[in-house]
């Protein structure tokens, strides 16, 4: 932390009573959320704009953050969604040809609190051993009794539906790397581009970019869309996106998935994997501290190949809860949690990790190609 910067003191208090002092390099105020850590060495802008972090405060394990600034091209949504941002040392003088503004100005544009100078190694170790915890981050008071009372009254993420806070309010099309007015859903023939409906549970823009790069017409619908709404667009396939909160609190999205299962190809990513898992009869649970980073090893059970993957989730599908005849497609080599399921008879598959990973790694982009092949195969059957 630079001694030249005059910054107000900040303090993080966890629900177990542990305290971490620092100073605010961006914003002022007080926020509550579940505190997690992310092990990525790069990608802080993508983390900040990932809607899946709604309701959480993120601690970066890499010690120096802000050194390459912020640009317009790496946005994963239109805003910052996490509650607070915690780093060891903030760099206020970015050096990168793509940089357009500082991390500080970016956070303050969206009214978010950023703090530095905390012992992020000790904080990460506590979360690693004890699990993700509720926390309160503030520049307003040092009253420990008051802060503990507030953080322990915070409901946390279990049982909460946060999707309605991040989903789009009305349908739109994704064209030329930009949201556009919705396209018509008139009858499609075999000569038109593949049409994909994306259910926005907090979708990352890079998912939409990958679909457009592969020649698809992309329609994005709010997470409240029913199976009937989805099918009215006459899509060649549907993709259920990533998103925040507890998947068990989303029966309306699970119902929509059930209503289209077997009728059109279905691809689920992250939360979409948990939605598909529930739609076929499985249940979900909460991980101790979640998977947040860009170096999770996953084994493709069909090919035997190991993929290094980007992940961001605190909940998971309980493999033992799935039907016995369901095919496990991917396995996490760290803790053997479910990383993918395949339902060929229902024309559906999903992965818990992020094949659209930005800034990377890119080991799993082939999954978009599999989705394309599945849709092309189904179109040929119809024509």
HUTA-V356383 format. One record per backbone hydrogen bond with DSSP energy under -0.5 kcal/mol. NH is the residue of the N-H (numbers start at 1). CO is the residue of the C=O. E is the energy in kcal/mol with one decimal. If there is no record, write none. Layout:
BEGIN
nh = (NH;NH)
co = (CO;CO)
e = (E;E)
END
This chain:
BEGIN
nh = (5;7;10;11;12;13;14;15;17;20;22;23;24;25;25;26;31;33;34;35;36;36;38;39;47;48;49;50;51;53;54;55;56;57;58;59;60;60;61;62;65;65;69;70;75;81;82;83;84;85;86;87;89;91;92;95;99;100;101;106;107;108;109;110;111;112;113;114;115;116;117;118;120;123;124;125;126;127;128;129;130;131;132;133;135;136;137;138;139;144;147;148;149;150;151;152;153;154;154;160;162;165;166;167;172;173;174;175;175;178;180;192;196;196;197;198;198;199;199;200;200;201;205;207;208;209;210;211;212;213;214;215;216;217;218;219;219;220;221;221;223;225;230;231;232;233;233;234;235;236;237;238;239;240;241;241;244;246;246;247;249;250;253;254;255;256;257;258;259;260;260;261;262;263;264;265;266;267;268;269;270;270;272;273;274;275;276;277;278;279;280;281;282;285;287;291;292;293;296;297;298;299;300;300;301;301;302;304;307;309;309;310;311;313;316;318;319;321;322;326;327;328;329;329;330;331;332;333;333;336;338;339;340;341;342;343;346;347;348;349;350;351;352;353;354;355;357;363;365;367;368;369;370;371;372;373;374;375;376;377;378;379;380;381;382;383)
co = (2;5;22;138;20;136;18;134;14;12;10;116;8;23;114;114;137;135;55;133;34;57;59;292;43;44;45;47;49;50;51;81;53;34;84;36;58;86;38;40;63;89;66;101;72;48;48;56;56;113;58;115;63;65;90;67;96;70;70;102;103;104;105;106;108;107;83;26;85;23;88;87;118;119;120;121;122;123;124;125;126;127;288;35;33;13;31;11;29;142;143;144;145;146;147;148;149;150;151;157;160;162;163;163;220;180;218;173;178;175;173;189;194;217;237;196;219;197;239;198;221;199;76;204;204;205;206;207;208;209;210;212;211;194;174;196;217;172;198;219;200;222;226;227;228;229;230;231;230;195;195;265;197;267;199;239;201;157;160;245;246;247;250;250;251;252;253;254;255;256;257;257;346;260;260;236;347;238;349;240;351;353;269;270;270;271;272;273;274;275;276;278;277;316;314;313;290;311;309;295;307;331;298;305;299;329;329;300;298;296;307;354;293;291;285;283;317;318;319;323;342;326;327;340;340;299;337;297;331;332;317;330;330;350;327;348;343;344;343;266;341;268;339;339;310;353;354;308;362;364;365;365;366;367;368;369;370;371;372;373;374;375;376;377;378;379)
e = (-0.6;-0.9;-2.6;-2.2;-2.5;-2.4;-2.4;-2.0;-2.2;-2.6;-2.6;-2.5;-2.5;-0.6;-1.7;-1.8;-2.6;-1.8;-2.3;-3.6;-0.5;-2.5;-2.7;-1.9;-2.2;-2.4;-1.8;-1.2;-0.7;-1.9;-1.9;-0.6;-2.2;-2.7;-2.1;-2.4;-0.5;-2.3;-2.3;-0.5;-0.6;-2.4;-1.3;-2.1;-0.6;-2.0;-0.8;-3.2;-0.7;-2.2;-2.9;-2.4;-2.0;-2.3;-0.6;-2.8;-1.4;-3.2;-1.5;-1.9;-2.7;-2.3;-1.8;-1.1;-1.1;-2.7;-0.7;-2.6;-2.7;-2.8;-2.1;-0.9;-1.9;-2.4;-2.5;-2.2;-2.2;-2.3;-2.6;-2.2;-3.3;-1.8;-2.2;-0.9;-2.7;-2.1;-2.7;-2.2;-2.1;-1.0;-2.4;-2.8;-2.0;-2.1;-2.6;-2.2;-0.8;-0.6;-0.7;-2.2;-0.9;-1.3;-1.7;-2.3;-2.0;-2.4;-2.0;-0.6;-2.7;-1.0;-3.6;-1.5;-0.6;-3.0;-2.4;-0.5;-3.2;-0.5;-3.0;-0.7;-2.9;-1.2;-1.8;-1.5;-1.0;-2.4;-2.2;-1.7;-2.4;-2.8;-0.9;-2.1;-2.0;-3.2;-0.6;-2.7;-0.5;-3.6;-2.8;-0.5;-0.7;-1.9;-2.4;-2.5;-1.6;-0.5;-1.4;-1.9;-0.5;-3.0;-1.3;-2.4;-2.7;-2.2;-1.8;-0.6;-0.5;-0.6;-1.7;-0.6;-1.7;-1.4;-0.7;-2.0;-2.5;-1.5;-2.1;-2.3;-2.0;-0.9;-0.8;-1.4;-1.6;-2.2;-1.3;-0.8;-2.3;-2.2;-1.8;-2.4;-2.4;-0.5;-2.5;-1.0;-1.5;-2.3;-2.3;-2.5;-1.8;-2.4;-1.6;-1.6;-2.8;-2.3;-3.0;-2.7;-0.6;-2.2;-2.2;-0.5;-2.8;-2.9;-0.5;-3.0;-0.8;-2.5;-0.6;-3.0;-3.4;-2.7;-0.6;-0.5;-3.0;-2.0;-2.4;-2.5;-0.8;-1.9;-1.5;-1.9;-1.4;-0.6;-0.6;-1.5;-1.1;-2.0;-2.0;-2.2;-0.5;-2.3;-0.7;-1.9;-0.8;-1.6;-2.8;-3.3;-1.4;-1.0;-1.9;-2.1;-2.2;-2.2;-1.8;-0.6;-2.5;-0.7;-1.5;-0.6;-1.1;-1.8;-1.5;-0.8;-2.0;-2.0;-2.2;-2.6;-2.3;-2.1;-2.6;-2.3;-1.9;-2.2;-2.2;-1.4;-1.2;-1.4)
END
